[in-house]
Amino acid sequence: MKGVAFDGFKRLRFESMSFVYETGGPLVFEDFTADLPLGKNVFVTGSAGSGQSTLLKILAVLVQPQSGRYYINEFNTTEMSLEEFLPIRLKIGYSFDLGGLMVNRTLRENLMLPLLYHKICGDEEAAERARKLAEEFGFKGQLDMRPAMVSGGLRKLITVLRAFILRPEMAILDDPFTGIGIDAARKVVRLIHERRETGELKHVFLTSRDGSWIRELDCVTLAVGRHSIELQEERAAS
Amino acid sequence: MAAHEDAFGRQSHFSFWPLIERLGRPVVNICAYTWQVWLMIYLSFRAAFYDQAQGLRTVCGVVSAQIYFTGWQAMPLITVLALATGGIIILQSSLQLSLLGGASMIGNLLVVVVVREVGPLITALLVIARSGTAVASEIGNMRVNREIEALEAMGINPLSYIVFPRILGGVISLLCLAFFFNVIALTGGFMVARVTTDLPFAFYMDSLLQAIAIEDVALFFLKNGFSGLIIFVVACYQGLLVKQSPHEVPQVTTKAVVNAIIYVTTFNLTVTALWYLNQLMRLGLWR
């Protein structure tokens, strides 16, 4: 089974989407219909428990809604197999708010894993990309340590950086700045700006508890509700 | 007890329906669970086949690690178990057969007891205890730590990357361990029994070699191969059932052990029963 022919994100649309977690609880989204903005840095916000992180996971097709449809361009992702979705998946970089590193692999191997698995490049180039990131973010000395041996902040930083290692067109970052430190957060913001300037990165969706980084990224705000979203075109300055 | 009406409208004080309903629910649950396990076997093999990105190097890395943990590291324990089991069985059987005057049948008896029955069962139980628990808790912890989600986010199918190599490695390990168990139990066990018995080694080996038939090889692969498949699929399945909390990990691990033991023993019993029914039919003793 082959992947679909994909030439970039042109439309993200939810139609009558409903979602509830397998573990139970109330409906997070109910009959949710919306078109999401593209080409911007989008700060996804809402009241506590309103489903910002869940929306990011659905956007990245890591969870599937129980009913309704989620379209990326003309593709209904709710009906696609993993193999069919793979070309789109490789254009999405996703970072978790917590966890997500392979604990039996070193930080270097964690960073190199998607590159080597998908044969994006050879061993040497993958190692070089990991080394460059480590030098830039100042953890070169810990590259060969396993996640359990480094600080929580560094673990979080690695998951954020791994989202960028495949040079994605869309980055979906769930609370990327909390816990990584001011210096690293500033460098992540710079990385996003650089990737945008080169044209590699076109769409960014993120949640954050820290509004200052949102201002630095010049984000538009997307308020998430149970049935729809509200796009606030003014930049997220508050 | 409340009165029930039967099909003819007569009043009855006893009804089978509640009993059947009570029996029916566990049966339906067992069938549903078995279906899910089979589905996972199919999906993991399908994923491994269709996953164009996953190279042989990736699969071989995990398979060899699984063989190392499940097969190689279990060898000291399986050696002790095989020596003890073989020694006991050879000692008892040679004594009893000598008393009955059938010492030449010792090879047949040992092949039946060790190769066909005890070997597959003990090896499977050992692998369940050592590796089934390890795999279930490892995958459960991966779920808690969001490693499975992270793999999906990187475009790596967990069924082909995590499940398939563990099943393959587990089956290979179990076949090797069972072969090792048989060799040690039959030869090493004789050495242990030699202390108290005067059975000549050449006579013993000749009797064994004459007793082993091609059917035993088929039975060996069927029982051990399938047990390996059951153990590792059940362990992976239970591990993947963890939703998000670490307290679920010991629960799924325990359930993996219980379910794997039930499936393995039931399978071994069924194969043995069918095998002997077939033998009886061939001998014309059962129609």
Interface residues (C-beta under 8 A of the other chain):
Chain A: M1 E22 T23 A60 L62 L82 E83 L86 R89 L90 I92 Y94 F96 L98 G99 G100 L101 M102 V103 L113 P114 Y117 H118 K119 T159 R162 L166
Chain B: A47 Y50 D51 Q52 A53 Q54 G55 T58 N141 M142 V144 N145 R146 E147 E149 A150 E152 A153 M154 G155 I156 N157 Y161 K243 Q244
